[in-house]
Amino acid sequence: MTFHTESRGSQTATSTGSTTHTRYSTSRRGLFVRALVRLAEVWQALRAALGTALVWLRETVTPAGGLAALALLALPLGVVLGWTELIVAGVLAAALLLLAVPFLLGGKAYAVEFLVPVDRVVAGGEVRGTLDITNISRSFELPGRVDVPIGRGTTEIAVPLLRPGAHHRELVMIPTPRRGIIDIGPVTTLRTDPVGLLRREHAQAEVHRLYVHPVTVSIPSTSAGFVRDLEGNPTNRIVDADMSFHAIREYASGDAQRSIHWKSTAKTGQLMVRQYEESRRSRLVVVLSLQPADFHSEDEFEIAVSAAGSLGTRAIRDGRDLAVVASAQIQELARSSVHSIRSLPVVSTRALLDELSGVETAVSTMPIEDVCSLTGQAIPDVSIAIIVCGSAVTATRLRSLSLRFGPDVAVLAVRIDPLAVPSYRELAGVGVLTIAVLEDLRSLLARRAS
């Protein structure tokens, strides 16, 4: 704003929730500034109107309608030049556009309700959604169309002529052949003419989210067998206070008085203290590789996700202390200096499977070795680490996985190889479970548990 000593005109503009006060000087400079401000306001209004018109044209006029509009320009050109062909083309284009306009009337008279009976399904089937369309106007509604976006595709539903209050129902099949998260909607009502020159759309605001869980199999309990829980079992580490009594030794400086064994002290004449074998609560960690280079195909990765889901859900149902981790995505410029992992929610099987529904491979993730190293540092008290990877991970890399965790951690690698014979072998302290299909995971674990 510019302030001078001359008299000034004042203008106040009030809008909802705010008040704007503008002052202009009556000098030449003030008048020039006022003219510029007015010109800028007019230009902004023209831009807004032009933008609104372009949006309306893009939503209303189809490519065929645009050609018809161009052909309409041939009418005055034909009259000026005296070309009969141009005049006929212009008249036909005008007639088509005029006939298309009535088909757009009443485009918002539909009440559309789309219902999906479930929020979560297992990959490999399909879901039947119900689309209910009701004419809520007081007049007949011409035939139209309803578009239902399903993921990256769109299902088109033809709506017949509806009298006032009439109801039309359609079943919409939602295929779920693969794990993922499918957004359904917003449902869009569309009216168009038979030629397809003009159209009118109205989108509903609601969007349904469908979680397609990975396929899982029931595996033996993690409290027994090969994948076992170590909770309450004594370890080889000797401590001064715990539950499992081990032996008695002579008192040393710094020992707590409560550890003194008075009966042995009375017999030997020297202070004796108790020793215990450490008992600890085990923690099971499932590490899922997200590096595309670790898998030879998408099918391998899908089996890996299913294997991780099977192990995780079994541990949750057994009440185990569980962590499921994978590499977080890292920007390319920071990949050499930044290491990051993310823990998937394990509060319930549904939360875990919801998260596994959306995991995908990405080149911006860390190699499985770095993920294991950071997991061993970030998650304390790891007892069993299960690494799920693809067939592209070599035996040399598998051997190095045991070095990524502490010496007391049992490491098991679940390797997905559709062309291999299901087997189990030891590689430098790392148990390697090779499976070709998901069912092999259940059969191998059950065999070793028995």
N, C-alpha and C positions, 0 to 999 in steps of 0.2 A: 504494500500500500504506500501511497505518496501523500505527504501532508505538507500543506503550504499555509500561509497566513490569510489567503483569500477565502471568501465564503465557499462552502462546499455543499454539494448535493449528497444526499444519503439514501441508500437503498438497503433494505433488510430482506433477506430470504430465509424462510423458516421451513424446515422439513421435519419429518418424524424423528424425534430423539435428538435433534441438533438444531442450532440456530447460527446463522452466518450473517455477519454485519460487514458491508462493503461501503467504502467511502471513495468518492472521486473528486478531484480538484477541478475548479471551474477555469483554471488557466489553460493556455494552449496545450501545454504538455499534459495536463490532466485530461483534457478532451481527447488528445491523441491516444493516451493510455486507455481511456474509456472505450474508444472505438476499437482498439486492438482487443480489449477484453470481450466486447460484444462480438467481434469477428471470430474470436476463438470459441465463444459459446455456440455461435451458429455452426461453426465447423464441427464441433463435437456433436451437436445435435444431428447434423447431416450424416456424420460417420455412424452414429448410433442407429439412425433410421436406415441407412444403407446396409449396415450389418444385419439388422432385423429382417430387411427385405431379402438379403442373400440367404439367410437361414431359412426363411419361409420358402423361397424358391427351391433351395436344395432339398427340403423336406416334402415339397408339394409337387414339383415338376420333375418328371422322370426324364432320362435321356431322350426317349421318343417324344415326350412333350416339348423338350427343347428344340428338336428338329421341326416339330409342328409350328412352334413359335417363330422359328426362322423362316419357315415357308410362308407364315402369315405376312411377313414383310414383303413377300413377292407381290401382294395385291396392289399396294400403291405404286410399286415400281412398274408393274405391268400396265397400270392405268396410264402412268406418265409416258412409258415407252410404247404403249399400244401393242404389247405382246399378249396374245390370247392365252398362251400356255401359262404364263406367270399369273394372269388373272384367275384362271381355273385352279391352279395350285393354291393360291392365296385363299380363294373361297372355300375350297375343300378343307384347308387347315383351320380356317375360322369355324366352319361347321363342326369339325371334329372336337375342337376345344370347347365350343358351346354345348355340345352333347355330353362332354365329359364332366362339366361342372355339376349337374344334378346328382351325379353318383357320389360326390363328396359331402353332400348335405347329411347332417345327423351322424357324423363320424364319432361323436363322444357319447352316444346314447346307449352304449353297451356297458353293463356291469359285469366285469370279468373277475372270476375267482379261480385261482389255480392252486390245487391241493396236492402235496406230495405226502404219501402216508408215512414215510420213514425219513429219518435224517442220516442214517448210517446203514450201509449194506456191505456185503463182502463181494469182492471182485469176481466177475464171471457170470453174473446174471443180468437182470433188468428190473427196473422199477416202473410201475404203472401210475402215472399222474392223472388227475382228473381236472379237466378244464370246463368250467360252467360259465355260460354266456347268457345273459338275460337282457332283453330289450326293456329299458326303463323309461322310454319315451311314450308319448301318447299317439304315436303314428307308426306306420309300418317302417321297418328298417330294411333297406336294400341289402342284397348279399354283399358280404365283405370278407375279410381275412384277418386272422389272428396269428401273429408270429410269436413263437415261444423259443427264445434263445436257450440252448442247452450246451453249456461249455463253449466251444468254438463254433458250433453249428447252430442251425436254426430250423425248427420244425414249423411248417406252415399248415394252419388249420382253416379250411373253408367254412364260412358261416353262411347258412342259407337265409332266405327271406324270413324275417321274424315279425310277427304281429305284435301289437302292444302287450307287454307282460309275458311274451313267449320266452321259452327257455330252451337252450340247446346245450347238450353235453357231449364231450369228446374225451376219449382215453388217449393219453400221450405216453408213448413208450420211451423210457429213458434208458438207453443201453449203458451197462457198466461192465464192459469186458476187462477193463484194466484199472488198477489202483489209481486213485487220484482224488482231487477235490473238484466237484462240478458245481458251478454256479448256474442256477436256472432262473431265467428272467433278466430284466423285467419284461412281462408279457406286454406286447404291443398290438393294439387294434389298428387295422389298416383298411382303408376304403380306397378303391381305385375303380376306374372305368374299364369297360371290357377291352378297350384298345391298349390301355396301360399308359395313357398320356399324363394323367394327373393322379395324385394319391394324397391321402390324409392319414397321419399317424398320431396315435395317442398312447404313450407308454405308462404302464403302471409302475409304482415306486417300489413294490416289494420284490425282493430277490431271495430265492431259496438256495441254501447251500447243502449239498449232498456229499457226505464223506464216503468214499469207496475204500473200505479197509483192505489191506493185503490179506491174501489167503494164509491161514495159520493151521498148524496141526497140533494135536495134543501130544506132548512129549512126557517122559517119566518125570516124577517129582524131583526138584532140585535138592531135596533134603536127603536123598539117598542115591546110590549108583555113581556113575562117572562124574556128572555135574552135581556135586554135593555141597551142602551147606556145612561150614565148619563151626557154627555157633555152639559154644559150650564144650567143644573138643579141646583137649590140652595140646599145647604146642611144645616144641623142644626148647623154648626159651624159659630160663629160670628167673623168677622175680621174687621179691620179698613179701608181696601181699597179693593174694588172689584166692581162688576157691579150691583149686586142686593141690592138695598137700604132696610135697615131693620128698623132702629129707630134712635133716637137722645138721647144722654146722656151728662152728664156734663163732662167738660174738666178735664183730669187727667194729671199729670206730665208725660212728655214723648210723648204725642200725637203730631202728625204732625200738623203744622199750616194750611196746605191745607185741613185738614179734618174739620176745624171749620165751623159751619153753622151760618153765620152772621145774618140771619133774626131771628133765634131762640135766638141768643145771644142778639139781640136788644130788643126782647120782654121780656126776663126773666132777663136781666141785668147780667147774668152769661155766661161765655164761654161754648158753647155747640158744640159737635162734632158729625159727622155722624157715624153710624155703618152699616155694610153690612153683608149679608149672603154670605158665601164663595161659589163661583162657581168653578168647577174644570172639567178638561177633564178626562173622565174615561179611564181606561185601562183594557182590557179584557185579561185574562191569561188562556190558556188551558194547563193543566198539564196531560201528558200521562204517565201511569205506564208502566214500562218495566220489572218489577219483575215477573219471571215465577210463583212464589208462589201466585200471585194475580189473576191468571187465572186458571180455571179448564181444559181448552182445548185450542188448537190453534185457533179454530173457534171464541172463545170469544175474543182473542187478535185481530184477523182480524176485527171483528166488532168494537172493541175499536179504532183501527187505523182509520177505516172509519168514526166513529163518530167524532174523533178529526179532521180529514180532512174536514168533512162537516161543523163543527163549525168554523174552521179556514178560509175556503174559503168564507163562508158567511160574516164573519167579514171583510175580506180583500175587498170584493166587496162593502161592506157598508162604506168603508173608516175608519174603527175603528182603534184605537190604540191597536195593538194586539201583544201578545207574546205567542209562543207555546214552551213549555219546556219539557224536559225529563231528566232522570238521565244519566250522563256520566258514562262510564265504568271505574271502579276503580280496581287497582291491589289488589289481595287478601291480601297481607301483609300490605297494607296501608288502608284497608277498614275501620278499626276502628278509624283512625285519619284523613282521608281525605273525604271531601264531595265535590261533583262536579255535576253541572248540565250543560246542553247544550241547547242553544236556537236555534230552527230551523228557517231557513230563511222565512220571511213573506213579502218580497218585492213584491211578486206576488203569485197568486194561483199556477202557474206552479212550482215556486221554492219550495213552501211548499210541494206540492204533490210529487215532485222529491225526497225531503228528506224523506218524509213518505214512499216512495217506498222501502227504504233500512233499516228502523228501525226494530229491532228484540228484542225479550226478551233476557235477559242475567242475569246469577246469580251474575255477578260482578257489578250490578247496585244497587242503594240505594232503601230502602223501600219508598213507596209513601209519608209517613209522613215526612221523611227527605227531600224529594224533595220539598214538599210544604213549609217546614220551610225555606230552603235556597232560594226558589223562593220569598217568602215574604220579605226576607232580601235583596236580590240582585236586585229586580225589584221594583222601587218606584211607588207610586200612583196607586196601584192595586185597582180597584173598584169591579170587578167581577172575581172570580176564579172558573173555571170549571175543575173538576178532573175527568178523565176518567179512570176507573179501571174495574176489573173483579168481578165475583161473589164470589171469595174467600176472598174478603175484608169484614170483619164482620161489624155489626152495631156499635160495640164499636169503631172500628177504624174509621168509618165514622164520628162518633160524634166528635172525636178528631181533625178532619181536620180544624174545624173553629178556633181552638186555634193556628193553624200554621200561620195564617194571622192576620192582624190588626183588630181592632174592627169595622172599617167602611167597611170592605170587605164582600161582599155577596158571599157565598160559595155554589156552586152547584156541586153535585157528580153525574156523569152519570155512572151507574153501569150496566154492561153487564151480563145478566143471561138468557140464552136461555130457561130455564125451568120455568121462573117466568112469572106472568101476568104483562104486562106493567102498571106502576103506578107511582105516585108521592106522596111523604110524607116528613114531616119535622122531623129531628132528631137533637135536641139540637141546633137549629139555622142553620143546614146544610140541604139544600134541596136535596133530593135523588130522582133522576130520574132513574127508573129501566126499561130497555128495553130488549126485547128478540131478536129482529131483528133490522136492521138499519132503516127500515121504521117506527118503533115505535118512533124514535127520532123526525121525522118530524111531525107525528100525535100528539104527546103529546105537543110539543112546539106550534104547530098551535092551538091546543085546548085551551091552557092557554093564548095564545096571543089574542084569540077571546073573 
